[in-house]
Amino acid sequence: MQFTHNTLPEAIRLQSVAALNKHLAAAIDLQAQLKQAHWNVRGPGFMAIHELFDTVATAVALAADHIAERTGGLGGTAFGTVQVAAERSYLVPYPLGVADVAEHVFAVSASLAAFSQAIREASATSTTTGDADTADLLTEISRGIDQQLWFVESHAAPRAKPASVSSAA
């Protein structure tokens, strides 16, 4: 840990730095998955999806930047190389050889959802361990990723509601 005047106890900062680095690896992986989809998507609606994936990749890159900067602000070192991300990401590897819009939308949606869920869980843990600022940052990131997920899933064909979902408004 680097010296900092940050008043959080070092034990809490160490826990937060470890959690942040875990999610930094996944964010870097997620951004690369989005670029993979962006470069390789084909089919009807190509331009809209191609541009959307690039926009979402930019949003994920910003989230990674915020995660890395919070890590540094706590006195930690952000482990943000591609090699570290490949080794430590918890996301399912992106399928290669995919071209179809629907397949890319499905794969990207699954990765966005998994990342957002893990970020929400880390936010709750950060609250429990006493780092409200990291929890707040992670909540903001999950909210943003959920919005990006909505944008991507809006390009999927509508499916019928499961029977357990109420139709009352």
C-alpha positions as CSV (number, residue, x, y, z in Angstrom):
1,M,0.0,0.0,0.0
2,Q,1.1,3.5,-0.8
3,F,1.1,6.2,1.9
4,T,-2.2,8.2,2.0
5,H,-3.9,10.6,4.4
6,N,-7.1,8.6,3.7
7,T,-8.6,8.1,7.2
8,L,-10.1,4.7,6.6
9,P,-8.3,2.0,8.6
10,E,-5.7,0.2,6.6
11,A,-7.5,-3.2,7.1
12,I,-10.6,-1.8,5.4
13,R,-8.6,-0.2,2.6
14,L,-6.9,-3.5,2.0
15,Q,-10.2,-5.3,1.7
16,S,-11.6,-2.6,-0.6
17,V,-8.5,-2.6,-2.8
18,A,-8.7,-6.4,-3.2
19,A,-12.4,-6.2,-4.2
20,L,-11.8,-3.3,-6.5
21,N,-9.0,-5.1,-8.3
22,K,-11.2,-8.2,-8.7
23,H,-13.8,-6.1,-10.5
24,L,-11.2,-4.1,-12.4
25,A,-10.1,-7.3,-14.1
26,A,-13.7,-8.1,-15.0
27,A,-14.4,-4.6,-16.3
28,I,-11.4,-4.8,-18.6
29,D,-12.5,-8.2,-19.8
30,L,-16.1,-6.9,-20.3
31,Q,-14.8,-4.0,-22.4
32,A,-12.8,-6.3,-24.6
33,Q,-15.9,-8.6,-25.0
34,L,-17.9,-5.6,-26.1
35,K,-15.2,-4.6,-28.6
36,Q,-15.2,-8.2,-29.9
37,A,-18.9,-8.0,-30.5
38,H,-18.6,-4.5,-32.0
39,W,-16.0,-5.7,-34.5
40,N,-17.7,-8.9,-35.5
41,V,-21.5,-8.3,-35.5
42,R,-23.3,-8.8,-38.8
43,G,-26.9,-8.8,-40.0
44,P,-30.0,-6.7,-40.0
45,G,-29.6,-3.6,-37.9
46,F,-25.9,-3.9,-38.1
47,M,-25.0,-0.2,-37.8
48,A,-27.3,0.4,-34.7
49,I,-25.8,-2.6,-32.9
50,H,-22.3,-1.9,-34.0
51,E,-22.5,1.7,-32.6
52,L,-24.3,0.5,-29.5
53,F,-21.6,-2.0,-28.6
54,D,-19.0,0.7,-29.0
55,T,-21.0,3.1,-26.8
56,V,-21.4,0.4,-24.1
57,A,-17.7,-0.4,-24.3
58,T,-16.9,3.3,-23.6
59,A,-19.2,3.2,-20.6
60,V,-17.5,0.1,-19.3
61,A,-14.1,1.7,-19.8
62,L,-15.2,4.7,-17.7
63,A,-16.4,2.3,-15.0
64,A,-13.0,0.6,-15.1
65,D,-11.3,4.0,-14.8
66,H,-13.4,4.9,-11.7
67,I,-12.6,1.5,-10.1
68,A,-8.9,1.9,-10.8
69,E,-8.8,5.5,-9.5
70,R,-10.7,4.5,-6.3
71,T,-8.1,1.8,-5.8
72,G,-5.3,4.3,-6.1
73,G,-7.1,6.7,-3.8
74,L,-7.2,4.1,-1.1
75,G,-3.4,3.7,-1.4
76,G,-3.6,0.5,-3.4
77,T,-2.2,-0.4,-6.8
78,A,-4.6,-0.9,-9.7
79,F,-3.8,-4.1,-11.5
80,G,-5.1,-3.2,-14.9
81,T,-3.1,-5.0,-17.5
82,V,-4.6,-7.2,-20.1
83,Q,-2.6,-10.1,-18.7
84,V,-4.0,-9.7,-15.2
85,A,-7.5,-9.2,-16.5
86,A,-7.3,-12.4,-18.5
87,E,-6.0,-14.3,-15.5
88,R,-8.4,-12.9,-12.9
89,S,-11.7,-12.1,-14.6
90,Y,-14.7,-14.0,-13.3
91,L,-16.7,-13.5,-16.5
92,V,-17.5,-16.4,-18.9
93,P,-15.2,-16.2,-21.9
94,Y,-16.8,-14.5,-24.9
95,P,-17.7,-16.9,-27.7
96,L,-15.5,-16.4,-30.7
97,G,-16.7,-16.8,-34.3
98,V,-20.1,-15.3,-33.5
99,A,-21.5,-12.9,-36.2
100,D,-25.3,-13.0,-35.7
101,V,-26.8,-10.0,-34.0
102,A,-29.0,-12.0,-31.8
103,E,-26.2,-14.2,-30.6
104,H,-24.0,-11.1,-29.8
105,V,-26.9,-9.4,-28.0
106,F,-27.4,-12.6,-25.9
107,A,-23.7,-13.0,-25.1
108,V,-23.2,-9.3,-24.3
109,S,-26.3,-9.2,-22.2
110,A,-25.2,-12.2,-20.1
111,S,-21.8,-10.6,-19.5
112,L,-23.3,-7.2,-18.5
113,A,-25.7,-8.9,-16.2
114,A,-23.0,-11.0,-14.5
115,F,-20.8,-8.0,-14.0
116,S,-23.6,-5.9,-12.6
117,Q,-24.6,-8.6,-10.2
118,A,-21.1,-9.0,-8.9
119,I,-20.7,-5.3,-8.5
120,R,-23.9,-5.1,-6.5
121,E,-22.7,-7.8,-4.2
122,A,-19.4,-6.0,-3.8
123,S,-21.3,-2.8,-2.9
124,A,-23.2,-4.6,-0.2
125,T,-19.9,-6.1,1.2
126,S,-18.2,-2.7,1.1
127,T,-21.1,-1.3,3.2
128,T,-20.7,-4.1,5.7
129,T,-17.0,-3.7,6.0
130,G,-17.2,0.0,6.6
131,D,-16.2,1.6,3.3
132,A,-19.3,3.5,2.3
133,D,-17.5,5.5,-0.4
134,T,-16.5,2.4,-2.3
135,A,-20.0,1.0,-1.8
136,D,-21.4,4.2,-3.3
137,L,-19.1,4.1,-6.3
138,L,-20.0,0.4,-6.9
139,T,-23.7,1.2,-6.7
140,E,-23.3,4.0,-9.2
141,I,-21.4,1.6,-11.5
142,S,-24.1,-1.1,-11.2
143,R,-26.8,1.4,-12.0
144,G,-24.9,2.5,-15.1
145,I,-24.2,-1.1,-16.2
146,D,-27.9,-2.0,-15.7
147,Q,-28.9,0.9,-18.0
148,Q,-26.4,-0.3,-20.6
149,L,-27.9,-3.8,-20.2
150,W,-31.4,-2.4,-20.9
151,F,-30.1,-0.7,-24.0
152,V,-28.6,-3.9,-25.3
153,E,-31.5,-6.1,-24.4
154,S,-33.9,-3.7,-26.1
155,H,-32.4,-5.1,-29.4
156,A,-33.5,-8.7,-28.5
157,A,-36.8,-10.1,-29.7
158,P,-39.5,-9.7,-27.0
159,R,-40.2,-12.9,-25.1
160,A,-43.4,-13.8,-23.2
161,K,-43.4,-13.0,-19.5
162,P,-42.9,-16.0,-17.2
163,A,-46.1,-17.2,-15.5
164,S,-44.8,-16.0,-12.1
165,V,-44.6,-12.3,-13.2
166,S,-47.7,-10.3,-12.3
167,S,-49.2,-8.2,-15.1
168,A,-50.6,-5.6,-12.6
169,A,-49.2,-2.1,-13.1
